[in-house]
């Protein structure tokens, strides 16, 4: 998650119900999550060429993409302080760079990147449609977009809630399942039904290849006994294969590609 211009969303649906202000997020790079999510990406495409980590936060995923095969990776983050911290942390990595910029106006030419990662960011941005269109612009024909974003089927609201002057930062059960008129009043970030996220990405001009789910590694659930966590993590591959259970993952994962124009067959390779 990242601080990418997260203020209020201007869409009719959100204004209609006077939602809470959409707030910036924090890092998801804890407890093995980076390797787990990069492994999901690697199942769909070969991580190579030039990648963009949009909403790079502390740079863990930016560096991880380079480790998994990308030639160069640019981490874009709206918060200049986080950008400077990431530059210092990863200064020894020549294939990694960080810039402070808005996701709605990226300083790159059309078709500049072979792949883009948008990891737990879309739910925080001010204008989600504008961000997706901008990512489509800078993605090369045939390039891959990977989006992780909160899954409304997951029964916990991982960002916590705000209700008046009451703030809860830990995961809150069943908030995602409330009627939207109620949930929008207390949530700190959007979440999406899988079909909604898919439609949003397709409307920006991407060809959706697949929709799947990522499961929580329980790094942010301190009330769960530690001895149970390894047993649960060992079950994740089985849960992901179950047609009935897998839809309850913490995040929806959308794999999409930029359409290949006639005469241009450039594409990110499959694994």
C-alpha positions in Angstrom: 0.0 0.0 0.0 1.2 3.5 -0.7 0.6 7.2 -0.3 -0.4 8.0 -3.8 -2.5 11.1 -3.8 -5.0 9.6 -1.4 -7.7 12.1 -0.6 -11.4 11.8 -1.5 -12.7 10.0 -4.5 -14.8 12.1 -6.9 -17.0 9.4 -8.3 -20.7 9.7 -8.1 -21.1 6.5 -6.0 -18.7 7.6 -3.3 -20.0 11.2 -3.1 -23.6 9.9 -2.9 -23.0 8.2 0.4 -20.6 10.7 1.9 -17.8 8.2 2.6 -14.9 8.7 5.0 -11.8 10.3 3.5 -9.7 7.7 1.6 -6.4 7.6 3.4 -2.9 6.6 2.4 -1.8 3.1 3.2 1.4 1.5 4.6 3.7 -1.3 3.5 2.5 -4.9 3.0 6.1 -6.1 2.8 6.1 -8.1 6.0 6.3 -11.7 7.1 7.2 -13.3 3.8 4.5 -11.5 1.9 6.9 -10.1 -0.8 8.2 -13.5 -1.8 4.7 -15.0 -1.7 3.2 -12.3 -4.0 6.2 -12.2 -6.4 5.7 -15.9 -6.7 2.2 -15.4 -7.8 3.3 -12.9 -10.5 6.0 -15.4 -11.7 3.3 -18.0 -12.3 1.7 -15.7 -14.9 4.7 -14.1 -16.6 8.4 -13.9 -16.9 9.6 -10.9 -14.9 12.1 -9.3 -17.3 12.8 -6.1 -19.1 11.7 -2.7 -17.6 9.2 -2.7 -14.7 7.3 -0.1 -12.8 6.4 -0.5 -9.2 3.6 2.0 -8.8 3.2 2.9 -5.2 6.6 1.6 -4.2 6.5 2.7 -0.5 9.7 1.4 1.1 10.9 -0.3 -2.1 10.7 -4.0 -1.0 8.7 -5.0 -4.0 10.8 -2.8 -6.3 13.9 -4.6 -5.2 12.1 -7.9 -5.3 11.1 -7.5 -9.0 14.8 -6.9 -9.8 15.8 -10.0 -7.9 13.3 -12.0 -9.8 14.7 -11.0 -13.2 13.7 -7.5 -14.2 16.5 -5.6 -15.8 15.5 -2.3 -14.4 12.7 -1.4 -11.9 11.4 2.1 -11.2 9.6 2.7 -7.9 7.1 5.6 -8.1 5.9 7.0 -4.8 4.0 10.2 -4.1 5.6 10.8 -0.7 9.0 12.4 -1.2 10.1 11.3 2.2 9.5 7.7 1.5 11.2 8.1 -1.9 14.3 9.4 -0.3 14.3 6.7 2.3 14.0 4.0 -0.4 16.8 5.5 -2.4 19.1 5.4 0.6 18.1 1.9 1.5 18.6 0.4 -2.0 21.5 2.6 -3.1 23.7 -0.5 -3.8 21.2 -1.8 -6.4 22.0 -0.3 -9.8 18.9 -1.8 -11.4 16.6 -0.1 -9.0 15.6 3.6 -9.0 13.0 5.7 -7.2 11.2 8.8 -8.1 8.6 11.0 -6.4 5.6 11.5 -8.7 1.9 11.2 -9.0 0.4 8.0 -10.4 -2.0 10.2 -12.4 0.8 11.9 -14.4 3.8 9.7 -14.8 7.0 11.3 -16.3 7.5 8.6 -18.9 6.7 8.2 -22.6 4.0 6.0 -24.0 4.8 2.2 -23.9 7.9 2.7 -21.7 7.5 -0.3 -19.4 7.3 -4.1 -20.0 5.5 -4.7 -16.8 3.7 -2.8 -14.0 2.9 -3.8 -10.4 0.1 -2.1 -8.6 0.2 -3.7 -5.2 -2.5 -2.6 -2.7 -2.5 0.9 -4.1 -5.6 1.4 -6.3 -7.9 1.5 -3.3 -6.1 4.5 -1.9 -5.7 6.8 -5.0 -7.8 9.9 -5.5 -8.9 9.0 -9.1 -8.7 5.3 -9.8 -9.9 5.5 -13.4 -7.2 8.2 -14.2 -4.5 6.1 -12.6 -5.4 3.0 -14.6 -5.5 5.0 -17.9 -2.1 6.4 -17.1 -0.7 3.0 -16.4 -2.2 1.8 -19.7 -0.4 4.7 -21.5 3.1 3.8 -20.2 2.7 0.1 -20.6 4.2 -1.4 -23.8 1.9 -3.3 -26.2 1.6 -6.9 -24.8 3.0 -5.7 -21.5 1.6 -7.1 -18.2 -0.2 -5.3 -15.5 -0.5 -7.0 -12.1 -3.0 -5.6 -9.6 -3.4 -6.7 -6.0 -6.3 -5.0 -4.3 -8.7 -5.8 -1.3 -11.2 -8.5 -2.0 -14.7 -7.7 -0.7 -15.3 -11.5 -0.1 -12.6 -11.5 2.6 -14.5 -11.0 5.9 -12.0 -8.6 7.6 -11.4 -4.9 6.7 -7.7 -4.9 6.9 -7.3 -1.1 7.0 -9.4 -0.7 10.1 -12.3 1.7 10.4 -13.1 5.2 11.5 -16.5 6.1 13.1 -16.7 9.7 14.2 -13.8 10.2 16.6 -13.2 6.5 17.1 -10.4 5.0 15.1 -9.5 1.3 14.9 -6.3 0.4 13.1 -6.4 -3.4 13.4 -8.5 -5.7 11.1 -12.3 -5.5 11.8 -14.6 -8.4 10.9 -17.5 -8.3 8.6 -17.2 -4.6 7.5 -16.7 -5.6 3.9 -19.9 -7.4 3.9 -22.0 -4.5 5.1 -24.3 -2.8 2.6 -22.1 -0.3 0.6 -24.1 2.6 2.0 -22.8 1.7 5.5 -19.3 0.4 4.7 -18.3 3.5 2.8 -19.0 5.6 5.8 -16.4 3.9 8.0 -13.7 2.4 5.7 -10.3 4.1 5.3 -9.9 2.6 1.8 -12.0 1.2 -1.0 -12.5 -2.5 -1.5 -13.9 -4.3 -4.5 -15.9 -7.3 -5.5 -13.7 -9.3 -7.9 -16.0 -8.6 -10.8 -15.9 -4.8 -10.1 -12.1 -4.8 -10.1 -12.0 -6.7 -13.3 -14.5 -4.4 -15.0 -12.6 -1.3 -13.8 -9.3 -2.5 -15.2 -10.9 -3.6 -18.5 -12.6 -0.2 -18.9 -9.2 1.4 -18.8 -8.2 -0.4 -22.0 -6.6 -3.6 -20.6 -7.2 -7.2 -21.7 -7.9 -9.1 -18.5 -6.1 -12.5 -18.6 -7.0 -13.9 -15.3 -8.5 -13.2 -11.9 -7.3 -15.0 -8.8 -6.8 -14.5 -5.1 -3.9 -14.0 -2.6 -4.3 -15.3 0.9 -3.2 -13.5 4.1 0.0 -14.8 5.8 -1.4 -13.5 9.1 1.4 -11.1 9.7 -1.1 -8.4 10.8 -3.2 -10.6 13.1 -1.5 -10.6 16.5 -4.4 -12.2 18.2 -3.8 -15.5 16.4 -1.5 -17.9 18.3 1.9 -17.9 16.7 2.1 -21.7 16.7 -0.9 -21.9 14.3 0.5 -19.6 11.7 2.9 -22.1 10.1 0.2 -24.7 9.9 -2.2 -22.3 8.3 0.5 -21.2 5.7 1.1 -24.8 4.8 -2.6 -25.0 3.8 -2.6 -22.0 1.5 -1.8 -23.9 -1.7 -4.7 -26.2 -1.0 -7.0 -23.3 -0.2 -6.1 -21.6 -3.5 -7.0 -24.7 -5.5 -10.5 -24.9 -3.9 -13.1 -23.4 -6.1 -15.4 -22.8 -3.1 -12.9 -21.4 -0.7 -10.3 -19.5 -2.8 -12.6 -16.5 -3.4 -12.3 -15.6 0.2 -8.7 -14.6 -0.1 -7.6 -11.2 1.3 -6.8 -9.7 -2.1 -8.0 -10.1 -5.6 -5.2 -10.5 -8.1 -5.9 -9.3 -11.7 -3.5 -10.1 -14.4 -4.0 -8.0 -17.5 -2.2 -7.0 -20.7 -2.0 -4.0 -22.9 -3.6 -4.9 -26.2 -1.1 -5.6 -29.0 -1.7 -3.4 -32.0 -1.6 -4.8 -35.5 2.1 -5.2 -36.6 3.4 -5.0 -33.0 3.8 -8.4 -31.4 6.0 -7.3 -28.5 5.0 -9.1 -25.3 6.3 -10.0 -21.9 7.2 -13.7 -22.0 5.4 -16.4 -20.2 7.3 -18.5 -17.6 
